[in-house]
Amino acid sequence: MVVKKCQDFNITGDGSASEWNKTEWIDITQQGPDKSPYTTRVKVLYSETGIYFLYDCVDRKLTATIKGDFQNIFTEDVVEVFLWTDESFPVYFEYELSPLDYELPIIIPNYNGKFFGWQPWQYEGERRTRHATSVTGGKKESLASVDAWKAEFFIPYKLLVPLNNVPPVSGTRWRANMYRIDYDKGTTYFTWQKVKKSFHEFNNYGTFIFE
């Protein structure tokens, strides 16, 4: 997947910035036999200072009650991105964002399937993400009935220090995967690149090629 370059822009949560017109939507498809009526798509851009993501998630209920950062938001509706910047080193960055705009940014060492997340230190200023969410067809509140929700976020390269191959330049390749989990009726997983049992199967990730 080619990631196109952009100028830095403000995060609003609705994807209204004109820079998003520089790239196309990528479908994040359901993983598993049960067919969900929901669709998920995402856009990705990068700038001189960081990488941008925009998720568009069809939904009917915001299964989201957790109100705080650095919590287990993956147990409720969530979108996720995993960035593995150097294939020679089994450490990657994971980012999660809930419909209520609470985040979980962590670095994960993963040695032969044994892994755990570490929170960022000095998480402020130019090392801090920017993120926002929006809802259509309802209110942005716990268990609200909606038509869809969007998640827009920016991950600064300074937060990824000291991972290798950061910042990317034209031609740089990162392994990556993009996910969504929905809990309206049981648990439904959406993935860009299919995995077998875990989102942490980094050898199954796709490839970002920076323009």
Secondary structure as UniProt FT lines:
FT   STRAND          2..5
FT   HELIX           18..22
FT   STRAND          26..27
FT   STRAND          29..31
FT   STRAND          40..46
FT   STRAND          50..58
FT   HELIX           73..75
FT   STRAND          78..84
FT   TURN            87..88
FT   STRAND          91..97
FT   TURN            99..100
FT   STRAND          103..111
FT   TURN            112..113
FT   STRAND          114..115
FT   HELIX           125..127
FT   STRAND          130..136
FT   TURN            142..143
FT   STRAND          148..156
FT   HELIX           157..160
FT   TURN            161..162
FT   TURN            170..171
FT   STRAND          173..182
FT   TURN            184..185
FT   STRAND          188..191
FT   TURN            199..200
FT   HELIX           202..204
FT   STRAND          206..210
//
